[in-house]
Amino acid sequence: MEDLAQSDRKRRTKEQLRLKMELEQRVKALHDLYLDKSRGILEEEQFLELNRVYLADKKELIHRLEALALEEKEEQKAPGGRTKLETYLQEITEASALTRELAALFIQDVQIGERDGKTGAQEIKIDWLI
């Protein structure tokens, strides 16, 4: 469980670094865009379109960074010294019955064939993730 949690933290840290680099690039692009506009290199229409695109990209990157920070905050220790992931895994392993939610974690796809008119039989194929 600790390996899973650490792997998730590494993935999140790597993505945060990538997003921060992209955010810095967008900020620099916006700065350069304003300079190009003030120098007369870009026409108003070009400037407005590029500005809109860069601002939308910047907003999306900030939103994703905030979501990752929230994930990190939610992963913090729960009462009893366990992470939410550890608590969740314990609930799964101690389940007394196969619930819909538990089955959904392990099933990739379910295909249900047509019912045979004579026998009433119906083929069901389950593709498991494990």
N, CA and C atoms as an extended XYZ file, in Angstrom:
390
Properties=species:S:1:pos:R:3:atomname:S:1:resname:S:1:resid:I:1 pbc="F F F"
N         0.830       -1.199        0.000 N   MET     1
C         0.000        0.000        0.000 CA  MET     1
C         0.868        1.253        0.000 C   MET     1
N         1.958        1.178        0.757 N   GLU     2
C         2.852        2.335        0.806 CA  GLU     2
C         3.485        2.577       -0.556 C   GLU     2
N         3.804        1.475       -1.278 N   ASP     3
C         4.369        1.614       -2.623 CA  ASP     3
C         3.386        2.312       -3.563 C   ASP     3
N         2.111        1.945       -3.441 N   LEU     4
C         1.086        2.589       -4.271 CA  LEU     4
C         0.985        4.076       -3.948 C   LEU     4
N         0.989        4.388       -2.663 N   ALA     5
C         0.880        5.791       -2.250 CA  ALA     5
C         2.111        6.576       -2.720 C   ALA     5
N         3.292        5.978       -2.592 N   GLN     6
C         4.515        6.667       -3.005 CA  GLN     6
C         4.545        6.844       -4.523 C   GLN     6
N         4.100        5.831       -5.247 N   SER     7
C         4.037        5.920       -6.705 CA  SER     7
C         3.095        7.048       -7.131 C   SER     7
N         1.976        7.153       -6.426 N   ASP     8
C         1.013        8.211       -6.732 CA  ASP     8
C         1.608        9.587       -6.431 C   ASP     8
N         2.346        9.700       -5.333 N   ARG     9
C         2.991       10.978       -4.989 CA  ARG     9
C         4.030       11.360       -6.039 C   ARG     9
N         4.814       10.378       -6.509 N   LYS    10
C         5.821       10.649       -7.536 CA  LYS    10
C         5.167       11.112       -8.827 C   LYS    10
N         4.073       10.435       -9.203 N   ARG    11
C         3.353       10.806      -10.420 CA  ARG    11
C         2.834       12.235      -10.307 C   ARG    11
N         2.270       12.552       -9.148 N   ARG    12
C         1.714       13.881       -8.929 CA  ARG    12
C         2.812       14.949       -8.956 C   ARG    12
N         3.940       14.662       -8.315 N   THR    13
C         5.055       15.618       -8.299 CA  THR    13
C         5.589       15.851       -9.708 C   THR    13
N         5.719       14.784      -10.457 N   LYS    14
C         6.207       14.892      -11.843 CA  LYS    14
C         5.247       15.731      -12.690 C   LYS    14
N         3.965       15.472      -12.518 N   GLU    15
C         2.976       16.240      -13.285 CA  GLU    15
C         2.964       17.706      -12.854 C   GLU    15
N         3.111       17.962      -11.560 N   GLN    16
C         3.154       19.346      -11.073 CA  GLN    16
C         4.343       20.093      -11.681 C   GLN    16
N         5.498       19.457      -11.739 N   LEU    17
C         6.676       20.097      -12.336 CA  LEU    17
C         6.437       20.405      -13.810 C   LEU    17
N         5.860       19.437      -14.523 N   ARG    18
C         5.575       19.640      -15.943 CA  ARG    18
C         4.587       20.790      -16.144 C   ARG    18
N         3.542       20.813      -15.326 N   LEU    19
C         2.536       21.870      -15.443 CA  LEU    19
C         3.121       23.241      -15.112 C   LEU    19
N         3.993       23.307      -14.102 N   LYS    20
C         4.621       24.582      -13.746 CA  LYS    20
C         5.507       25.093      -14.883 C   LYS    20
N         6.228       24.168      -15.534 N   MET    21
C         7.062       24.572      -16.674 CA  MET    21
C         6.189       25.100      -17.811 C   MET    21
N         5.094       24.402      -18.092 N   GLU    22
C         4.186       24.850      -19.145 CA  GLU    22
C         3.573       26.203      -18.787 C   GLU    22
N         3.243       26.383      -17.516 N   LEU    23
C         2.674       27.659      -17.067 CA  LEU    23
C         3.677       28.788      -17.274 C   LEU    23
N         4.936       28.546      -16.927 N   GLU    24
C         5.978       29.556      -17.144 CA  GLU    24
C         6.113       29.886      -18.627 C   GLU    24
N         6.004       28.877      -19.482 N   GLN    25
C         6.076       29.103      -20.921 CA  GLN    25
C         4.915       29.981      -21.399 C   GLN    25
N         3.712       29.721      -20.870 N   ARG    26
C         2.552       30.530      -21.274 CA  ARG    26
C         2.711       31.979      -20.805 C   ARG    26
N         3.226       32.179      -19.592 N   VAL    27
C         3.436       33.529      -19.081 CA  VAL    27
C         4.449       34.256      -19.960 C   VAL    27
N         5.524       33.562      -20.325 N   LYS    28
C         6.531       34.165      -21.198 CA  LYS    28
C         5.936       34.456      -22.574 C   LYS    28
N         5.122       33.530      -23.084 N   ALA    29
C         4.491       33.733      -24.390 CA  ALA    29
C         3.573       34.953      -24.355 C   ALA    29
N         2.829       35.120      -23.276 N   LEU    30
C         1.960       36.293      -23.143 CA  LEU    30
C         2.791       37.574      -23.100 C   LEU    30
N         3.893       37.539      -22.383 N   HIS    31
C         4.789       38.698      -22.306 CA  HIS    31
C         5.327       39.044      -23.701 C   HIS    31
N         5.818       38.014      -24.399 N   ASP    32
C         6.335       38.225      -25.755 CA  ASP    32
C         5.248       38.708      -26.706 C   ASP    32
N         4.054       38.203      -26.501 N   LEU    33
C         2.923       38.604      -27.341 CA  LEU    33
C         2.638       40.099      -27.188 C   LEU    33
N         2.635       40.569      -25.948 N   TYR    34
C         2.410       41.997      -25.708 CA  TYR    34
C         3.533       42.839      -26.310 C   TYR    34
N         4.765       42.343      -26.212 N   LEU    35
C         5.882       43.074      -26.815 CA  LEU    35
C         5.729       43.139      -28.333 C   LEU    35
N         5.366       42.018      -28.945 N   ASP    36
C         5.160       41.992      -30.402 CA  ASP    36
C         4.037       42.935      -30.813 C   ASP    36
N         3.001       42.999      -30.013 N   LYS    37
C         1.879       43.904      -30.311 CA  LYS    37
C         2.334       45.357      -30.207 C   LYS    37
N         3.092       45.664      -29.144 N   SER    38
C         3.525       47.056      -28.956 CA  SER    38
C         4.543       47.487      -30.011 C   SER    38
N         5.276       46.545      -30.575 N   ARG    39
C         6.255       46.849      -31.631 CA  ARG    39
C         5.616       46.904      -33.007 C   ARG    39
N         4.344       46.537      -33.080 N   GLY    40
C         3.644       46.576      -34.357 CA  GLY    40
C         3.863       45.341      -35.204 C   GLY    40
N         4.419       44.292      -34.631 N   ILE    41
C         4.679       43.055      -35.377 CA  ILE    41
C         3.377       42.288      -35.612 C   ILE    41
N         2.481       42.364      -34.638 N   LEU    42
C         1.191       41.676      -34.750 CA  LEU    42
C         0.068       42.678      -34.984 C   LEU    42
N        -0.891       42.254      -35.786 N   GLU    43
C        -2.092       43.062      -35.964 CA  GLU    43
C        -3.031       42.786      -34.793 C   GLU    43
N        -3.974       43.668      -34.603 N   GLU    44
C        -4.904       43.569      -33.469 CA  GLU    44
C        -5.630       42.226      -33.446 C   GLU    44
N        -6.112       41.776      -34.579 N   GLU    45
C        -6.867       40.530      -34.654 CA  GLU    45
C        -5.986       39.330      -34.270 C   GLU    45
N        -4.755       39.297      -34.785 N   GLN    46
C        -3.823       38.226      -34.438 CA  GLN    46
C        -3.531       38.244      -32.935 C   GLN    46
N        -3.287       39.433      -32.428 N   PHE    47
C        -2.992       39.578      -31.005 CA  PHE    47
C        -4.141       39.067      -30.151 C   PHE    47
N        -5.359       39.467      -30.474 N   LEU    48
C        -6.518       39.071      -29.678 CA  LEU    48
C        -6.716       37.557      -29.681 C   LEU    48
N        -6.542       36.931      -30.852 N   GLU    49
C        -6.713       35.487      -30.947 CA  GLU    49
C        -5.642       34.748      -30.144 C   GLU    49
N        -4.392       35.108      -30.322 N   LEU    50
C        -3.307       34.456      -29.585 CA  LEU    50
C        -3.422       34.720      -28.083 C   LEU    50
N        -3.788       35.922      -27.733 N   ASN    51
C        -3.958       36.273      -26.321 CA  ASN    51
C        -5.052       35.405      -25.687 C   ASN    51
N        -6.153       35.237      -26.400 N   ARG    52
C        -7.258       34.411      -25.909 CA  ARG    52
C        -6.798       32.975      -25.692 C   ARG    52
N        -6.059       32.420      -26.652 N   VAL    53
C        -5.580       31.037      -26.560 CA  VAL    53
C        -4.619       30.869      -25.386 C   VAL    53
N        -3.649       31.773      -25.272 N   TYR    54
C        -2.660       31.676      -24.189 CA  TYR    54
C        -3.311       31.845      -22.811 C   TYR    54
N        -4.262       32.768      -22.703 N   LEU    55
C        -4.941       32.958      -21.423 CA  LEU    55
C        -5.777       31.732      -21.036 C   LEU    55
N        -6.423       31.117      -22.040 N   ALA    56
C        -7.202       29.903      -21.769 CA  ALA    56
C        -6.282       28.763      -21.334 C   ALA    56
N        -5.139       28.623      -22.012 N   ASP    57
C        -4.162       27.600      -21.626 CA  ASP    57
C        -3.680       27.838      -20.204 C   ASP    57
N        -3.369       29.088      -19.898 N   LYS    58
C        -2.870       29.437      -18.571 CA  LYS    58
C        -3.909       29.096      -17.502 C   LYS    58
N        -5.159       29.422      -17.771 N   LYS    59
C        -6.237       29.147      -16.816 CA  LYS    59
C        -6.395       27.644      -16.594 C   LYS    59
N        -6.316       26.866      -17.668 N   GLU    60
C        -6.445       25.419      -17.572 CA  GLU    60
C        -5.280       24.810      -16.770 C   GLU    60
N        -4.067       25.300      -17.002 N   LEU    61
C        -2.905       24.810      -16.266 CA  LEU    61
C        -3.023       25.123      -14.777 C   LEU    61
N        -3.470       26.324      -14.456 N   ILE    62
C        -3.653       26.705      -13.056 CA  ILE    62
C        -4.716       25.826      -12.401 C   ILE    62
N        -5.791       25.564      -13.128 N   HIS    63
C        -6.869       24.720      -12.602 CA  HIS    63
C        -6.346       23.306      -12.307 C   HIS    63
N        -5.547       22.759      -13.216 N   ARG    64
C        -5.009       21.407      -13.012 CA  ARG    64
C        -4.036       21.381      -11.828 C   ARG    64
N        -3.220       22.420      -11.698 N   LEU    65
C        -2.301       22.500      -10.557 CA  LEU    65
C        -3.075       22.557       -9.236 C   LEU    65
N        -4.165       23.300       -9.225 N   GLU    66
C        -4.992       23.380       -8.017 CA  GLU    66
C        -5.620       22.027       -7.696 C   GLU    66
N        -6.036       21.292       -8.738 N   ALA    67
C        -6.622       19.972       -8.527 CA  ALA    67
C        -5.594       19.006       -7.941 C   ALA    67
N        -4.355       19.080       -8.435 N   LEU    68
C        -3.300       18.224       -7.897 CA  LEU    68
C        -2.994       18.577       -6.444 C   LEU    68
N        -2.997       19.856       -6.128 N   ALA    69
C        -2.759       20.282       -4.744 CA  ALA    69
C        -3.878       19.765       -3.836 C   ALA    69
N        -5.099       19.782       -4.331 N   LEU    70
C        -6.226       19.263       -3.557 CA  LEU    70
C        -6.088       17.757       -3.338 C   LEU    70
N        -5.675       17.027       -4.398 N   GLU    71
C        -5.427       15.589       -4.255 CA  GLU    71
C        -4.406       15.327       -3.156 C   GLU    71
N        -3.349       16.122       -3.188 N   GLU    72
C        -2.274       15.971       -2.207 CA  GLU    72
C        -2.798       16.219       -0.795 C   GLU    72
N        -3.624       17.237       -0.668 N   LYS    73
C        -4.182       17.573        0.636 CA  LYS    73
C        -5.101       16.462        1.146 C   LYS    73
N        -5.901       15.887        0.253 N   GLU    74
C        -6.832       14.827        0.639 CA  GLU    74
C        -6.109       13.541        1.014 C   GLU    74
N        -4.902       13.361        0.481 N   GLU    75
C        -4.141       12.149        0.769 CA  GLU    75
C        -3.523       12.187        2.165 C   GLU    75
N        -3.520       13.347        2.767 N   GLN    76
C        -2.904       13.482        4.089 CA  GLN    76
C        -3.505       12.470        5.048 C   GLN    76
N        -2.791       12.231        6.087 N   LYS    77
C        -3.180       11.195        7.048 CA  LYS    77
C        -4.590       11.401        7.586 C   LYS    77
N        -5.310       10.295        7.612 N   ALA    78
C        -6.655       10.279        8.178 CA  ALA    78
C        -6.531        9.906        9.650 C   ALA    78
N        -7.597       10.037       10.409 N   PRO    79
C        -7.532        9.623       11.819 CA  PRO    79
C        -7.048        8.180       11.927 C   PRO    79
N        -6.196        7.921       12.882 N   GLY    80
C        -5.643        6.581       13.054 CA  GLY    80
C        -4.321        6.417       12.339 C   GLY    80
N        -3.825        7.459       11.688 N   GLY    81
C        -2.521        7.408       11.055 CA  GLY    81
C        -2.489        6.723        9.704 C   GLY    81
N        -3.646        6.476        9.087 N   ARG    82
C        -3.667        5.830        7.779 CA  ARG    82
C        -4.057        6.841        6.719 C   ARG    82
N        -3.541        6.644        5.514 N   THR    83
C        -3.943        7.504        4.413 CA  THR    83
C        -5.319        7.068        3.931 C   THR    83
N        -5.942        7.897        3.146 N   LYS    84
C        -7.250        7.547        2.593 CA  LYS    84
C        -7.141        6.287        1.738 C   LYS    84
N        -6.016        6.155        1.007 N   LEU    85
C        -5.821        4.977        0.172 CA  LEU    85
C        -5.755        3.714        1.032 C   LEU    85
N        -5.016        3.771        2.115 N   GLU    86
C        -4.915        2.619        3.008 CA  GLU    86
C        -6.281        2.260        3.593 C   GLU    86
N        -7.031        3.258        3.982 N   THR    87
C        -8.374        3.037        4.525 CA  THR    87
C        -9.270        2.393        3.472 C   THR    87
N        -9.198        2.896        2.259 N   TYR    88
C       -10.008        2.379        1.159 CA  TYR    88
C        -9.638        0.926        0.853 C   TYR    88
N        -8.344        0.632        0.777 N   LEU    89
C        -7.906       -0.732        0.493 CA  LEU    89
C        -8.313       -1.691        1.599 C   LEU    89
N        -8.275       -1.233        2.833 N   GLN    90
C        -8.693       -2.087        3.945 CA  GLN    90
C       -10.185       -2.400        3.835 C   GLN    90
N       -10.978       -1.411        3.474 N   GLU    91
C       -12.418       -1.634        3.314 CA  GLU    91
C       -12.682       -2.664        2.214 C   GLU    91
N       -11.906       -2.596        1.142 N   ILE    92
C       -12.089       -3.539        0.039 CA  ILE    92
C       -11.733       -4.955        0.477 C   ILE    92
N       -10.596       -5.098        1.133 N   THR    93
C       -10.143       -6.440        1.519 CA  THR    93
C       -11.001       -7.058        2.612 C   THR    93
N       -11.707       -6.243        3.376 N   GLU    94
C       -12.546       -6.767        4.453 CA  GLU    94
C       -14.016       -6.872        4.052 C   GLU    94
N       -14.307       -6.650        2.784 N   ALA    95
C       -15.699       -6.700        2.331 CA  ALA    95
C       -16.246       -8.113        2.487 C   ALA    95
N       -17.466       -8.216        2.997 N   SER    96
C       -18.080       -9.524        3.217 CA  SER    96
C       -18.896       -9.979        2.006 C   SER    96
N       -19.165       -9.070        1.082 N   ALA    97
C       -19.930       -9.406       -0.119 CA  ALA    97
C       -19.384       -8.590       -1.285 C   ALA    97
N       -19.615       -9.090       -2.478 N   LEU    98
C       -19.182       -8.382       -3.681 CA  LEU    98
C       -20.216       -7.306       -4.012 C   LEU    98
N       -19.860       -6.071       -3.696 N   THR    99
C       -20.763       -4.955       -3.989 CA  THR    99
C       -20.552       -4.487       -5.422 C   THR    99
N       -21.460       -3.688       -5.922 N   ARG   100
C       -21.333       -3.150       -7.270 CA  ARG   100
C       -20.055       -2.329       -7.404 C   ARG   100
N       -19.768       -1.502       -6.387 N   GLU   101
C       -18.582       -0.652       -6.417 CA  GLU   101
C       -17.304       -1.478       -6.445 C   GLU   101
N       -17.284       -2.558       -5.677 N   LEU   102
C       -16.115       -3.427       -5.630 CA  LEU   102
C       -15.935       -4.149       -6.965 C   LEU   102
N       -17.020       -4.637       -7.529 N   ALA   103
C       -16.944       -5.317       -8.822 CA  ALA   103
C       -16.467       -4.358       -9.913 C   ALA   103
N       -16.900       -3.119       -9.859 N   ALA   104
C       -16.520       -2.132      -10.876 CA  ALA   104
C       -15.016       -1.874      -10.869 C   ALA   104
N       -14.365       -2.079       -9.730 N   LEU   105
C       -12.916       -1.886       -9.655 CA  LEU   105
C       -12.146       -2.960      -10.424 C   LEU   105
N       -12.761       -4.130      -10.603 N   PHE   106
C       -12.054       -5.255      -11.197 CA  PHE   106
C       -12.576       -5.661      -12.568 C   PHE   106
N       -13.669       -5.076      -13.013 N   ILE   107
C       -14.256       -5.442      -14.303 CA  ILE   107
C       -14.010       -4.324      -15.310 C   ILE   107
N       -13.470       -4.729      -16.461 N   GLN   108
C       -13.227       -3.754      -17.526 CA  GLN   108
C       -14.445       -3.621      -18.428 C   GLN   108
N       -15.061       -4.779      -18.772 N   ASP   109
C       -16.147       -4.751      -19.737 CA  ASP   109
C       -17.041       -5.968      -19.520 C   ASP   109
N       -18.344       -5.795      -19.752 N   VAL   110
C       -19.300       -6.899      -19.707 CA  VAL   110
C       -20.070       -6.890      -21.021 C   VAL   110
N       -20.083       -8.060      -21.683 N   GLN   111
C       -20.822       -8.197      -22.938 CA  GLN   111
C       -21.912       -9.243      -22.745 C   GLN   111
N       -23.122       -8.863      -23.068 N   ILE   112
C       -24.258       -9.763      -22.901 CA  ILE   112
C       -24.799      -10.101      -24.277 C   ILE   112
N       -24.783      -11.410      -24.592 N   GLY   113
C       -25.272      -11.874      -25.889 CA  GLY   113
C       -26.788      -11.947      -25.921 C   GLY   113
N       -27.300      -12.271      -27.091 N   GLU   114
C       -28.755      -12.375      -27.239 CA  GLU   114
C       -29.254      -13.664      -26.603 C   GLU   114
N       -30.467      -13.607      -26.097 N   ARG   115
C       -31.081      -14.775      -25.453 CA  ARG   115
C       -31.533      -15.759      -26.536 C   ARG   115
N       -31.193      -17.028      -26.327 N   ASP   116
C       -31.615      -18.091      -27.235 CA  ASP   116
C       -33.110      -18.309      -27.029 C   ASP   116
N       -33.880      -18.196      -28.089 N   GLY   117
C       -35.334      -18.313      -28.007 CA  GLY   117
C       -35.810      -19.677      -27.545 C   GLY   117
N       -35.069      -20.737      -27.886 N   LYS   118
C       -35.499      -22.094      -27.540 CA  LYS   118
C       -35.103      -22.468      -26.108 C   LYS   118
N       -33.849      -22.190      -25.760 N   THR   119
C       -33.359      -22.634      -24.449 CA  THR   119
C       -33.429      -21.552      -23.382 C   THR   119
N       -33.509      -20.316      -23.797 N   GLY   120
C       -33.521      -19.211      -22.839 CA  GLY   120
C       -32.122      -18.856      -22.338 C   GLY   120
N       -31.111      -19.567      -22.852 N   ALA   121
C       -29.730      -19.308      -22.430 CA  ALA   121
C       -29.243      -17.979      -23.015 C   ALA   121
N       -28.361      -17.375      -22.282 N   GLN   122
C       -27.824      -16.086      -22.703 CA  GLN   122
C       -26.357      -16.031      -22.295 C   GLN   122
N       -25.466      -15.798      -23.279 N   GLU   123
C       -24.033      -15.768      -22.992 CA  GLU   123
C       -23.651      -14.409      -22.389 C   GLU   123
N       -22.868      -14.480      -21.314 N   ILE   124
C       -22.352      -13.270      -20.672 CA  ILE   124
C       -20.834      -13.400      -20.608 C   ILE   124
N       -20.146      -12.407      -21.161 N   LYS   125
C       -18.677      -12.415      -21.166 CA  LYS   125
C       -18.188      -11.241      -20.317 C   LYS   125
N       -17.300      -11.544      -19.356 N   ILE   126
C       -16.748      -10.528      -18.470 CA  ILE   126
C       -15.253      -10.419      -18.712 C   ILE   126
N       -14.777       -9.214      -19.029 N   ASP   127
C       -13.338       -8.957      -19.179 CA  ASP   127
C       -12.862       -8.339      -17.877 C   ASP   127
N       -12.028       -9.089      -17.151 N   TRP   128
C       -11.517       -8.653      -15.856 CA  TRP   128
C       -10.250       -7.840      -16.021 C   TRP   128
N       -10.026       -6.906      -15.145 N   LEU   129
C        -8.815       -6.108      -15.158 CA  LEU   129
C        -7.636       -6.836      -14.526 C   LEU   129
N        -7.918       -7.864      -13.792 N   ILE   130
C        -6.852       -8.612      -13.113 CA  ILE   130
C        -6.661       -9.959      -13.747 C   ILE   130
